Amino acid sequence: MKRLSLRHRIVFACVGVGALLLLALGGFLLVRHNQTAQRVAAATRVFKQLKADQATLTQAVAQGWTDDQHHYVRATVTPAAITALQTRATKLTATAKPYATVRDPATASKVNTFTQAQRMLGEQLQRLKRAQVATAAVNALFQAPFLTDATPHPAVLVREKLTAAKVAAAAKQTPTVNTTLAATLLQATTLAKAQLAERAALVEQVALIAPEGTLRPDVTLPQLTTFQAHVAQLKYAGLKAPYEALLTTVAQRAAALNSLKALSASDRQKRVLLAYAKATSIAPARLDQVRAFFVNREELTDTAYTAEIGTLNLAGDALAADFTITLTATVTGAYTLTRSGQPLATGDLMQDFTAADTAKLTRDPAKIVAPKLTEAQFKQAITADFAAQGLAVAQLEFPQPATVTGDTIALQIVLGDGAQVRYNAATGEGEWYDYAIGPSEAEGYRYDAKLTTAIWAQAAGD
């Protein structure tokens, strides 16, 4: 056999090595192809499952809302439930992460599609979380939830320890949610603010009558009545619940004070005179100016009250006291005023008149008032009296100065045979008698109706 030359041997060796390299490269490419195919197949399976899991999770997030428009959060959605949803979303992201750097176009497309869907899912989760947080913050302001699913409950009451700062903090959450939910939550915070204001006003009223939680011993009926009226006008009546015991005590004390028995005899009698003045259109101020009527006697039992009003009426030439006006009332003050048995007026001694009204009447209601006149006023009263009788003033002369002894003013009048008059400024009694006859049991020291009423009229400015 002819031996190959060295050159030929080198050529054959190179060809052999090349063939081996080609075979090795082919094997490598075949293996690489098979591996790529396996990864693509695995990625296809993974992202198919991820897509299904995303759809399931998206549905779970959607079920957290009460409606397709995603306006209101279901009451069953809790922070823990949202955390669980977020954990599931995080696991999906972690599962897809190994494929983020794969250059295979098909896998890269799947990664991109998954990432976009995951971003949308994250946004949906955040909207649900913000809505849940805002709703929970507002519901926490009240003793019971204001908003349950899509239903508001405007009758709920704020918590007893709620502050304006907490309401403000809850209100800051509302702009982060959708318009519909924000409007509903705004109603809730507005309600909370209104209730806080009304509760603060109620607390102030309570402090006026019971600063230490116990009713003041010196509390007055008007104060109790004002408090009861305030409570009765509460827009949110449930706010009075913490004060139920106090309200019971107030009602009991008011009932005790809203009684004629709770008044002093003087205050009670002054109310009687005020009732008479009201019925006869007499200005209350004149009760201290004109001696016209007084409380003669009264009787008060556990259930009823009666009083006689004495009046000075004309009786011939003199003033006589009549007791034809009677007031009958219940112990709580509802009265009927009668004159000679005929109804004159009705009212309520406790409600129609106050302590301020009776304080203005300074005189003793059981005594007649006499105006204190000066000598000049006394002469003027007499002049007016005679002039009223049609006598010329020129015919009325006072030949001597008036004699003033203590409260008594005495003077002589020249008219016909003459006469003498005395006036007691302390009692208001006018003593009038014929000058020629002189004082006597028949003619002197008696009331003269016209003179005395003229004196009263002068004192009152009539």
C-alpha positions in Angstrom: 0.0 0.0 0.0 1.2 3.3 -1.0 1.7 5.5 2.0 -0.1 8.9 2.2 1.9 11.8 2.2 2.1 14.1 5.2 0.1 16.7 3.4 -2.7 14.3 2.6 -2.7 13.1 6.2 -3.1 16.7 7.4 -6.0 17.3 5.0 -7.8 14.2 6.0 -7.3 15.1 9.7 -8.7 18.6 9.2 -11.7 17.2 7.3 -12.2 14.7 10.1 -12.0 17.4 12.8 -14.4 19.6 10.8 -16.8 16.7 10.5 -16.6 16.1 14.2 -17.1 19.8 14.8 -20.1 19.9 12.5 -21.5 16.8 14.2 -20.9 18.4 17.6 -22.5 21.7 16.6 -25.4 20.0 15.1 -25.9 18.1 18.3 -25.6 21.2 20.3 -28.0 23.1 18.2 -30.4 20.2 18.4 -30.1 20.1 22.1 -30.5 23.9 22.3 -33.5 23.7 20.0 -35.1 21.1 22.2 -34.4 23.1 25.4 -35.9 26.3 23.8 -38.9 24.3 22.7 -39.3 23.0 26.2 -38.9 26.4 27.8 -41.5 27.9 25.4 -43.8 25.0 26.1 -43.3 25.6 29.9 -43.8 29.3 29.5 -47.0 28.7 27.6 -48.3 26.5 30.3 -47.2 28.9 33.1 -48.7 32.0 31.5 -51.9 30.1 30.6 -52.3 29.3 34.3 -51.3 32.9 35.3 -53.9 34.3 32.9 -56.5 32.0 34.5 -55.3 33.0 38.0 -55.4 36.7 37.1 -59.0 36.3 35.8 -60.0 34.6 39.1 -58.3 37.2 41.2 -59.8 40.0 39.1 -63.2 38.5 39.6 -62.5 38.3 43.4 -61.6 42.0 43.4 -64.8 42.8 41.5 -66.9 40.9 44.0 -65.6 43.3 46.6 -67.9 46.0 45.1 -71.7 46.1 45.4 -72.2 47.1 41.8 -70.8 46.8 38.3 -69.8 50.4 38.4 -67.6 49.9 41.5 -69.2 52.7 43.5 -69.6 51.1 46.9 -67.6 48.5 48.8 -69.3 45.5 50.3 -69.4 45.5 54.1 -67.8 42.1 54.1 -64.6 43.5 52.6 -62.1 44.0 55.4 -58.4 45.1 55.5 -57.5 41.5 56.0 -59.4 40.5 52.9 -57.7 43.1 50.9 -54.3 42.0 52.2 -55.1 38.5 51.1 -56.0 39.7 47.6 -52.7 41.6 47.4 -50.8 38.6 48.6 -52.3 36.5 45.8 -51.4 39.2 43.3 -47.8 39.3 44.6 -47.5 35.6 44.1 -48.6 35.9 40.5 -45.9 38.5 39.9 -43.3 36.3 41.5 -44.3 33.4 39.3 -43.9 35.4 36.1 -40.7 37.1 37.2 -38.3 34.3 35.9 -39.6 34.9 32.4 -39.0 38.6 32.4 -35.6 38.3 30.7 -36.5 35.6 28.2 -35.8 36.8 24.6 -38.1 34.4 23.0 -40.7 36.6 21.2 -43.6 34.4 22.0 -42.7 34.3 25.7 -41.8 38.0 25.8 -45.3 38.8 24.4 -46.9 36.6 27.1 -44.8 38.5 29.8 -45.9 41.8 28.4 -49.5 40.9 28.3 -49.3 39.5 31.8 -47.6 42.6 33.1 -50.2 45.0 31.7 -53.0 42.9 33.1 -51.2 42.8 36.4 -50.9 46.6 36.5 -54.6 47.0 35.9 -55.3 44.4 38.6 -53.1 46.4 41.0 -55.0 49.6 40.2 -58.3 47.8 40.9 -57.0 46.5 44.2 -55.8 50.0 45.2 -59.3 51.5 44.3 -61.0 48.9 46.4 -58.5 49.5 49.2 -59.1 53.3 49.2 -62.8 52.8 49.1 -62.7 50.4 52.0 -60.4 52.6 54.1 -62.5 55.7 53.5 -65.8 53.9 54.2 -64.4 52.3 57.4 -63.1 55.7 58.6 -66.5 57.3 58.2 -68.4 54.4 59.7 -66.1 54.5 62.7 -67.4 58.0 63.5 -70.8 56.5 64.4 -72.2 54.1 67.0 -73.4 52.0 64.1 -72.2 52.0 60.4 -73.5 54.9 58.4 -72.9 53.0 55.2 -73.7 49.3 54.8 -72.9 48.1 51.2 -74.7 50.8 49.1 -77.3 51.8 51.8 -76.7 54.9 54.0 -78.3 55.1 57.4 -78.7 58.8 58.3 -80.4 58.0 61.6 -77.2 56.8 63.2 -75.6 58.7 66.1 -72.0 59.8 66.5 -69.9 58.1 69.1 -69.9 59.6 72.6 -66.1 60.3 72.5 -66.0 61.6 69.0 -64.1 64.8 68.3 -64.0 67.3 65.5 -60.4 66.3 64.7 -61.5 62.7 64.0 -64.3 63.9 61.7 -61.8 66.0 59.9 -59.4 63.1 59.5 -62.1 60.9 58.1 -63.2 63.7 55.7 -59.7 63.7 54.2 -60.2 60.2 52.9 -63.2 61.0 50.8 -61.4 62.8 47.8 -59.5 59.6 47.2 -62.5 57.6 46.1 -65.0 57.7 43.2 -67.4 60.5 42.9 -70.5 58.6 44.0 -69.0 57.2 47.1 -67.3 60.5 48.0 -70.7 62.2 47.9 -72.2 59.7 50.2 -69.3 59.9 52.6 -69.6 63.7 52.6 -73.2 63.3 53.8 -71.9 61.2 56.6 -69.2 63.7 57.7 -71.6 66.5 57.4 -74.0 64.6 59.6 -71.3 64.0 62.2 -70.4 67.7 62.3 -74.0 68.7 62.8 -74.4 66.2 65.6 -71.2 67.3 67.3 -72.5 70.9 67.2 -75.9 69.9 68.6 -74.2 67.8 71.3 -71.9 70.6 72.3 -74.9 72.9 72.7 -76.7 70.3 74.8 -73.6 70.0 77.0 -73.7 73.7 77.6 -77.3 73.6 78.6 -76.6 70.7 81.0 -73.8 72.7 82.5 -76.2 75.5 83.4 -78.4 73.4 85.5 -76.2 70.5 86.5 -72.5 71.6 86.3 -71.3 68.6 88.3 -73.7 66.1 86.8 -76.2 66.8 89.7 -79.0 69.2 89.5 -78.2 72.5 91.2 -80.3 73.0 94.4 -81.0 76.6 93.5 -82.1 75.9 89.9 -85.2 77.9 88.9 -88.3 76.8 87.0 -87.5 79.1 84.0 -84.1 77.4 83.8 -85.6 74.0 83.9 -88.3 75.0 81.3 -85.6 76.4 79.0 -83.6 73.1 79.3 -86.6 71.0 78.6 -87.5 73.1 75.6 -84.0 72.7 74.3 -84.1 69.0 74.6 -87.5 68.8 73.0 -86.2 70.7 70.0 -83.2 68.4 69.4 -82.9 67.4 65.7 -81.0 64.3 66.8 -83.1 63.2 69.8 -80.8 60.3 70.4 -78.1 62.6 71.7 -80.1 63.0 75.0 -79.6 59.3 75.8 -76.6 59.9 78.2 -78.8 62.3 80.2 -81.9 60.2 80.7 -81.4 60.1 84.5 -81.0 63.9 84.6 -84.0 64.4 82.4 -86.1 62.4 84.9 -84.8 64.5 87.8 -85.5 67.7 85.8 -89.0 66.7 85.1 -89.6 65.9 88.8 -88.1 69.2 90.0 -90.0 71.2 87.3 -93.2 69.6 88.5 -92.5 70.6 92.1 -91.5 74.1 91.1 -94.3 74.5 88.7 -96.8 74.8 91.5 -98.3 77.6 93.4 -97.2 75.9 96.6 -93.6 76.6 95.6 -94.1 80.3 95.6 -94.1 82.7 98.5 -97.4 84.1 99.6 -96.4 87.5 98.4 -95.3 86.2 94.9 -98.5 84.2 94.6 -100.7 87.2 95.5 -98.9 89.5 93.1 -99.7 87.1 90.3 -103.3 87.3 91.3 -103.2 91.1 91.0 -101.4 90.8 87.7 -104.1 88.4 86.4 -106.7 90.9 87.4 -104.8 93.8 85.7 -104.4 91.7 82.5 -108.1 90.9 82.5 -109.2 94.5 82.9 -106.5 96.0 80.7 -104.8 97.9 83.5 -101.1 98.7 83.0 -99.1 96.6 85.5 -97.1 99.7 86.4 -100.2 101.3 87.8 -100.5 98.6 90.4 -98.0 100.5 92.5 -99.5 103.9 91.7 -103.2 103.6 92.3 -105.0 102.2 95.4 -107.7 100.3 93.5 -107.6 96.6 94.4 -105.8 94.1 96.7 -105.9 90.4 97.7 -108.3 90.1 100.5 -107.8 86.5 101.4 -106.6 83.3 99.9 -106.7 79.5 100.5 -104.3 77.0 99.1 -104.7 73.2 99.3 -102.8 70.3 97.7 -105.0 70.5 94.6 -106.6 74.0 94.5 -106.2 77.7 95.1 -108.7 80.4 95.7 -108.3 84.1 96.3 -110.6 87.1 96.6 -109.7 90.4 95.0 -110.9 93.4 97.0 -111.8 96.4 94.9 -112.7 100.0 96.0 -115.9 101.0 94.2 -118.1 104.0 94.4 -121.0 103.6 96.9 -123.0 106.8 97.2 -120.7 109.5 98.5 -118.1 107.1 99.7 -115.7 104.4 98.5 -116.6 100.9 99.5 -114.6 97.7 99.3 -116.3 94.9 97.3 -115.1 91.4 97.1 -117.0 90.3 94.0 -113.9 89.2 92.0 -112.7 85.6 92.7 -109.8 83.7 91.3 -109.9 79.9 91.4 -107.0 77.9 90.2 -105.4 74.4 90.1 -102.2 74.0 92.2 -100.2 74.1 88.9 -101.6 77.6 88.1 -104.4 77.3 85.6 -107.0 79.9 86.8 -110.4 81.3 86.1 -111.3 84.8 87.1 -114.9 85.6 87.8 -116.9 88.7 88.8 -120.1 88.1 90.6 -120.0 84.5 89.4 -119.5 85.5 85.7 -116.4 84.4 84.0 -114.0 87.3 83.4 -110.8 85.7 82.1 -108.7 82.5 82.2 -105.0 81.9 82.2 -102.1 80.3 84.0 -100.5 82.0 87.1 -97.3 80.0 86.6 -96.9 80.4 82.8 -98.4 83.9 82.2 -96.3 85.7 84.8 -92.7 85.3 85.9 -90.7 86.2 89.0 -89.4 89.2 87.0 -93.0 90.4 86.6 -93.8 90.1 90.3 -90.5 91.8 91.3 -91.7 94.9 89.5 -94.7 95.1 91.8 -93.1 96.3 95.0 -96.0 96.9 97.2 -97.7 94.4 99.5 -100.4 92.8 97.3 -102.6 92.4 100.4 -102.7 96.2 101.1 -104.2 99.1 99.3 -101.8 101.6 97.8 -102.2 105.3 98.6 -100.4 107.9 96.5 -98.4 110.5 98.4 -99.3 114.0 97.1 -97.8 117.3 97.7 -100.0 120.2 98.8 -100.0 121.6 95.3 -101.0 118.2 93.8 -103.7 117.9 96.4 -105.1 121.3 95.6 -104.9 120.5 91.9 -106.8 117.3 92.5 -109.6 119.1 94.3 -109.8 121.7 91.6 -110.1 119.0 89.0 -112.8 117.3 91.0 -114.9 120.5 91.4 -114.3 121.4 87.8 -115.5 118.0 86.8 -118.7 118.8 88.6 -119.3 121.8 86.3 -118.2 124.4 88.8 -116.0 127.3 87.6 -112.6 127.2 89.0 -112.9 130.8 90.0 -115.5 129.9 92.5 -113.1 127.6 94.3 -111.0 129.4 96.8 -108.6 128.4 99.5 -108.9 131.2 102.1 -106.2 129.9 104.3 -102.9 128.0 103.7 -103.1 124.3 104.0 -102.2 122.8 107.3 -99.7 119.9 107.0 -99.4 117.7 110.0 -97.3 114.6 109.3 -98.9 112.9 106.4 -102.2 114.8 106.7 -102.9 117.9 104.5 -106.0 119.9 105.7 -107.4 123.0 104.0 -110.6 125.1 103.9 -112.5 125.5 100.7 -114.8 128.5 100.1 -117.7 127.3 98.1 -121.3 128.2 99.2 -121.3 127.7 102.9 -117.7 126.4 102.8 -116.2 123.1 103.5 -113.1 121.6 104.9 -111.1 118.7 103.4 -108.3 116.6 104.9 -106.1 114.2 102.9 -103.9 111.5 104.5 -101.0 110.9 102.2 -100.1 107.7 104.1 -103.5 106.0 103.7 -105.0 107.9 100.8 -108.1 108.7 102.7 -109.9 111.9 102.0 -111.9 113.4 104.9 -114.5 115.8 103.7 -117.2 117.5 105.8 -119.4 120.6 105.8 -117.6 123.6 107.2 -120.7 125.0 109.0 -121.6 121.7 110.6 -118.1 120.7 111.6 -116.8 117.2 112.1 -119.4 114.8 113.2 -120.0 111.1 113.2 -122.5 111.5 110.4 -120.7 113.9 108.1 -117.0 113.8 108.9 -114.2 111.4 108.5 -115.6 109.4 105.7 -114.4 108.5 102.2 -115.5 110.9 99.6 -115.7 108.9 96.4 -115.2 111.8 93.9 -112.4 113.4 95.9 -110.4 110.3 96.5 -110.7 109.0 92.9 -109.6 112.5 91.8 -106.6 112.2 94.0 -105.7 108.8 92.6 -106.2 110.0 89.0 -103.9 113.0 89.8 -101.3 110.6 91.2 -101.5 108.4 88.2 -101.3 111.3 85.7 -104.8 110.7 84.3 
